[in-house]
Amino acid sequence: MNRKLYLLFLVFAVITVSCKEDYIPKPKAMLRLEYPSSQADTLVTEKFQFEYNKMAKITKNRNFAVTLDYPVMKGSIFLTYKKVDNNLEELLTDAQKLSYEHVVKADNIMEQPFINEKDLVYGMFYEVLGNAASQAQFYVTDSTNHFVTGSLYFRAKPNYDSIYPAAVYLQKDIRRIMETLRWKN
């Protein structure tokens, strides 16, 4: 009887142990958001023109300001035009100050100079990393007549991990704006 009991116990133990599923932790993953490839169109204002992504809805505001709204991403690029009138240093200081106001929440702010000597477009692109209100800021100028500043904002609580794919996509659009911007006389 001991042998039958031992055999029954052994079969029960094998069944219990063999039916157990091994726990394998899932690897960390990031949300994969894919946006359509950018199709360019040209926006012409009285003071400047540039190429923009057709996905954006354009709003021209007073004083030559322009808003490019991306409803799918809940983001907007705001452009503001100012005339240079012996105030270039003040305009540059204001643009840099605006970019560095985000340093409180940002993990890092990377500066990337922009120079297009042929078309007299000079500027700076600021990529803001972290949970700041704006993920990118920039300015461009011809240093004698025209000055444009731009900012990227999302209509969502700043959570860098969540908005990162959209921020990268829109930062590429900002770079296209800077690269294709031409002044009008």
N, C-alpha and C positions, 0 to 999 in steps of 0.2 A: 504494500500500500504506500509505503514511503516513496518507492520508485515512481508510482503513478502520480502521486502528489507532486513530486519533484519534476516530472515530465510536464505535467499540467502547468505548474508555475513557470517553467522554462518557456513553454509555448506562449503563455500569457505575457511574459516579459518581452519576448521577441516581438510579438504583435504590438505591444504598447510602444516600445522604443522605435520600431521601424515605421510606424504610421505618423510619427512626428515630423512636421515640416521644419526645415532649417530656416531660421530668420536671417535674411540678408538685407542689410540696410540699403535704402535707395541712395544713389549718389545725388549730391546737390546739383540742382539744375536751375537755369535761368529761363524766364519766359522768352520764347522766341516770337518776336513780332516782325512780320515782313511787310514792308510798304512797297507800293508800286514804284517802278523805276521812274526817275524824274524826267518830265518832258518840259522843255524850255519854251518860254514865250518872252516877249520884250515889253517892258513897261516904260512908257515915255511920259515924263512930267515936264514942266516948263524949265526946270533947272538941271535935271539929270535923267539918264535912262539906264536900265540894267535888265539882265535876263533873270527870270524867276521861274519857279516850279509852277506848272499849270494847276497843280493840286490846290494851290493857295487861292483863297478868295481875297481879292484886292479891295481895299477901301482907301480912297484918297481923302485926306482930311485937309483942314485949312493950313495955311503956311507951308505948303508943299510936303506935309507929313504923309506917310503911307503906312498902312497896316496890312500885312500879309497873314491871313488867318488860315490855319490848318485845322478844320473841325474834327477830322478823324483822330488827330493826335492831341486835341484840346490845347493847342499851342499857337502862339502868334509871334511874328517878328515885327517890331515897331521901328520905323525909320523916321528920323526927324532931320529936317534940313535947316541950316542956319547960314546966313551970309557972313563971310569973313570981312570985317571992316576994322582993321587995325586991332583986332581982338583974338587973334589966333592963339596966343598963349593962354588966354582965359578959356577959350573953347576946348583946347587940349587938356587943360587942368580939370575942367568940369567933366569931360568924357572919362578921364582916368579915375577921377574921384568916384564917379558913378559905378565904374567897374569894380573898384576896390571896396565899395560899401558892402559887397557880398562876402567879404573876407571873414566876417564873424561866423557865418554858417558854412562857408566853403572849406573843403579839405585842401584845396590848392587852386591857384589861378595861374594859368599858363599864358604868357604873352607870345604872340606870333606876329612879327612885323610884316607889312605888306607894302611892296613898292612896284609901281607900274609907271616907269619914267616916260614911256612913249605917250601914254594918255594922261599924264600928270595926275595920277591917283596914288596917294600915299596914305597909309593907315596902320591900324593895329587891331588884331583879333584877340580877344580874351576868352579862353575856354575856362569855364568855372566848373570845378569838380566838387561834388558833394551835394548836400541837401540845401543849397542856396535857392533863393527865389528865382534867379535867372541863371541859365546854363551857358549863356554866351552874350558877350557885349562886343561891339566894334565901333570904330570910327574910320572915316576916309575923308581926305581933303585934297585940294590942289594947292593949298597953303597961301593962296592969294585972294580967292573969291568965294569958294564953296566949302561947306563942311557938313557931313552927314554922320549922325550917330545911329546905332541900331542896337536893339536888345531883344533877346529871346525869352519869353515867359510862357509858362504852362498854367492852365486853369485847373490846377490840382495841387494838393499839398505836396511840397517838395520832398520827394522820396527818390533819391538818385538812382537806386537800383531799379525802380519801376519805370522811371521816365528815360532811362539811359538810351534805349534803342531809338526813341523819338528824338532825343536831344542830339544824338550823333547824326541822324538823318537831316535834321534842320540846320545843324552846324555846317553840313555840306552845302545846303542851300545858301547859307550866309556867305560862305566862301565864294560861291558862284556869283552872288550879288556883288561882292567886292571885286572879283576878277573881271566882271563885265561892265562895271559902272563907268559911264562916260558923262562928262560934263557938257551942258548946253550953254551957249553964250547968250 
